Amino acid sequence: MGQKRAVLEVMGLNLSRKSAHRYFFNVYEYMLYNDYDNFMRTLDYRMNLEEAQRQEEGYHVFKFMLRLMRKSRPQKLLALCPPEHDPLQPL
């Protein structure tokens, strides 16, 4: 549920839970193989989460990843979106 909420808050897309999960792995895989700096920032962010945020770690980490990608590579972020929803169409 946290990944779906992160996509809705950051991207404004209302994806299904399954598509949000797939989107997380698309973004994670892209960062792992192609965006070393943002991947390391994400790992650092995850390590420094406060105890209260650990309850919803998936939500907070994915939200952080989406914000990083939106700032540095917004077109790639749109390309990684699962095909369930066209990211160029308003909700």
C-alpha positions as CSV (number, residue, x, y, z in Angstrom):
1,M,0.0,0.0,0.0
2,G,2.9,2.4,0.7
3,Q,4.3,2.3,-2.8
4,K,0.8,3.1,-4.3
5,R,0.5,6.0,-1.9
6,A,4.0,7.3,-2.8
7,V,3.2,7.3,-6.5
8,L,-0.1,9.1,-5.9
9,E,1.5,11.8,-3.8
10,V,4.6,12.4,-5.9
11,M,3.5,11.7,-9.4
12,G,-0.3,12.2,-9.1
13,L,-1.0,8.8,-10.6
14,N,-3.5,6.4,-9.1
15,L,-2.0,3.1,-10.0
16,S,-3.1,-0.3,-8.8
17,R,-1.1,-1.9,-6.1
18,K,0.5,-4.3,-8.5
19,S,1.5,-1.6,-11.0
20,A,2.9,0.6,-8.2
21,H,5.0,-2.4,-7.0
22,R,6.2,-2.9,-10.6
23,Y,7.0,0.8,-10.9
24,F,9.1,0.6,-7.8
25,F,11.2,-2.2,-9.2
26,N,11.5,-0.4,-12.6
27,V,12.8,2.7,-10.8
28,Y,15.0,0.7,-8.5
29,E,16.5,-1.3,-11.3
30,Y,17.2,1.8,-13.4
31,M,18.9,3.6,-10.5
32,L,20.9,0.5,-9.7
33,Y,22.3,0.1,-13.1
34,N,22.3,3.6,-14.6
35,D,22.2,6.2,-11.8
36,Y,24.8,5.5,-9.2
37,D,24.7,8.8,-7.5
38,N,20.9,8.7,-6.8
39,F,21.1,5.0,-5.9
40,M,23.7,5.8,-3.2
41,R,21.6,8.7,-2.0
42,T,18.7,6.4,-1.7
43,L,20.7,3.8,0.3
44,D,22.0,6.6,2.6
45,Y,18.4,7.9,3.1
46,R,17.2,4.4,4.0
47,M,20.0,3.9,6.5
48,N,19.2,7.2,8.2
49,L,15.4,6.7,8.5
50,E,14.1,7.5,11.9
51,E,12.5,4.8,14.0
52,A,9.0,6.2,13.4
53,Q,9.5,6.1,9.6
54,R,10.7,2.5,9.7
55,Q,7.1,1.3,10.1
56,E,6.4,2.5,6.5
57,E,9.9,2.1,5.1
58,G,8.8,1.1,1.6
59,Y,6.6,4.2,1.3
60,H,9.3,6.7,2.5
61,V,12.1,5.1,0.4
62,F,10.0,5.0,-2.8
63,K,8.8,8.5,-2.3
64,F,12.4,9.6,-1.9
65,M,13.4,7.7,-5.1
66,L,10.6,9.3,-7.1
67,R,11.5,12.8,-5.9
68,L,15.2,12.2,-6.9
69,M,14.2,10.9,-10.3
70,R,11.6,13.6,-10.9
71,K,14.3,16.3,-10.2
72,S,17.2,14.7,-12.2
73,R,15.5,12.6,-14.9
74,P,11.8,13.4,-15.3
75,Q,11.5,12.0,-18.8
76,K,13.0,8.7,-17.7
77,L,10.7,8.5,-14.7
78,L,7.7,8.8,-17.1
79,A,9.2,6.1,-19.4
80,L,9.5,3.7,-16.4
81,C,5.8,4.0,-15.5
82,P,3.9,0.7,-16.1
83,P,1.6,0.8,-19.1
84,E,-1.6,0.6,-17.0
85,H,-1.9,4.4,-17.0
86,D,-0.6,6.9,-19.6
87,P,1.4,9.3,-17.5
88,L,0.8,12.1,-19.9
89,Q,-3.0,12.0,-19.4
90,P,-4.5,13.9,-16.4
91,L,-6.4,12.0,-13.8
